[in-house]
Amino acid sequence: MNTFAIREANASDSEAISEVLRATWLSTYPNKEHDISREDIEAINFNRPVVNTETRQSWVAVSDKSVVGVCKALRDREGGLLKVLYVLPEYQSRGIGSALLSHALKWFGTIPVFVNVAIYNEKGKAFYLKHGFIETGEVAASKAATLPSGKIIPEINLAFVRN
């Protein structure tokens, strides 16, 4: 079993992060029932710069010197939003996602934390529910994930409940 480490992402991680996002989106989001095709996902530009500030933070999971997971979070006085949490499919179920989530929840502190998940992403929903999130309701179409084709990935919102 490979070991991994979690560290703050930096600008040199941008390309590796975009590859993690591309691979995980391609394995997660194409869905015939919701008319989301592989081509819809391939049209997304996942290349974004890494910017860490007081209100924005990114972490990567590294195994064998390769980025295998990523987490991005935003916060303000009102609450936090887990924007991204993805682990390459071949590295899932090894505790990497849980470790990334743990780093994010620690960074959020005591503020309320929310995440949006595709309504058909049962594996993703189960992950968050297992870690103390609860469903709060469907996300309005205007705020859901809109693809370059104009199609929308329907999402549900979950909130973290602290013990």
Steps between C-alpha positions, in 0.01 A plus 500: 500500500635840406547763765397859446551844649275804505656841444395850401472529123723746317521654153717217367215253577253662256555257211488191723184628669332552162587139408347371825186703432475385138542132587258504793235701317517260205452204733225667707278733300399360160139389554248387237196569720602865540637531144855574613740349247872428511537774237329749737764426763791499254402855394578639848822694552620376838820705496474760776778668694549403864426798722519467878385792713335557836164409339610242240708189557609199293667175601633208300553138587834371373597136455831392344571867412175525297191705582217247545238716674395860546281704732405867462304702755359850542391674820365826631339608829171333407630156413716278287461332165687187404546576128704198393589164650615238250730200512615311191279191458788257542589663836149511647404301811848545652417781745627779276163673463442476875843652568435787257158562657655498847749771397217711357274463805787600728566807282130597511502498880154537654314664211224308318633302202310412183569293190304439179492149353347377173165343589601181320846477663401238757862422589570868569184546707579186703852633568372829640216342699753259656705804609214680677335701222121510460291578192348848504325497161541529127707786361319756285572443129652847470765406758563141390796384294455636147710336230644675191219337296243678720387172659469503876616233741218494759637530851395452859639705788639339814603665827755382753362433845757527778476255789 
